[in-house]
């Protein structure tokens, strides 16, 4: 089991050379290299050109096609979807209060980002571009970190409101904001109390912003670099524990080729990990799952104008990515809120993230992160 935080990033990098797993990998690489050299120098064995090119073809080449692939998953989409391009990017701010669960629409979103808010709780940004949902919610108010995450993708931030003065500031940063609209675009459901009962239909929201002439960004950048080369990733990440605060801990458990989500809510007297489910409009409920979990850590600060807790997402900070029981550690870099994230491993090589649906945790540097085989 390993533990990772921003405050000890330099120490982690310094001691990586003493890590037993790293030593084992080095020995294995040396053995492999020696074996290959012996085979090449053995005059009794003739190696054909076809045999020498086998290793180069093991990793399938990946080329991102902006017309036919999703910038949020890196996967090719169906022809019926890419023929509808260009499509607006909508980012719905979703509640994660105990009274807001199970949420709706997270399972249908192209990508989900999870962000710390006040009280040690988290909220979500559910991004929709090619996917859609008739039932997304509960929608809650904006926070200062939101525009820094929506800006690179030209998205419209959909919220129920915000602290006084915040929405004009978000718009000044180049992020359009859509607040609560009347039914049927947005609607309040009857079996939950305010403020945990505002929902929306993504396609009706699209129609509304089209009619109102909202800014439309037709060029959407990929989240970050996708690719199939994960040869430098390590094993041992079948269970991931992410402690945002004393009040919110998220646990991901590997289930076949995906991670299933569990949550420990400090506001729940039981204080036990429970399955975090989604709920469809017709009442179907199932646990949230995702193939790839990305952890981006930044300095925690209080926003100057709102005094609300926010996470720094520009600059450089620790990074950990998990996929199929494997993981890689490194750093994220970003020069401006208009730029996408760029990921580097500890050897300063660019990280290729497996194409798949992404769940991105935006974490304070003080967050506690651990993972293990079990």
ABEGO torsion letter per residue (X at the ends): XBBBBAAAAAAAAAAAAABAAAAAAAAAAAAAAAAAAAAAABAABBBBAAAAAAAAAABBBBBBBAAABBAAAGBBBBAAAAAAOBBBBBBBBBBABAAAOBBBGAAABABBBBBBBBGGBBBBBBBBAABBBABBOBBBBBBAAAAAAAAAAGBBBBBAEBBBGAAAAAAAAGBBBBBBBBOAABBBBAABBOAAABBBBAAAAAAAAAAAGBBBBABBBBABBBEABAAABBBGBABBBBBABAABBBBBBBBEABBBBBBBBAABAAGBBBBBBBBBAAGBBBBBBBABBBBBBBBBBBBAAAGBBBBBABEBBBBBBBBGGBBBBEBBBBABAABBBBBBBAAGBBBBBBBEBBBBBBBBAABBBBBBAX
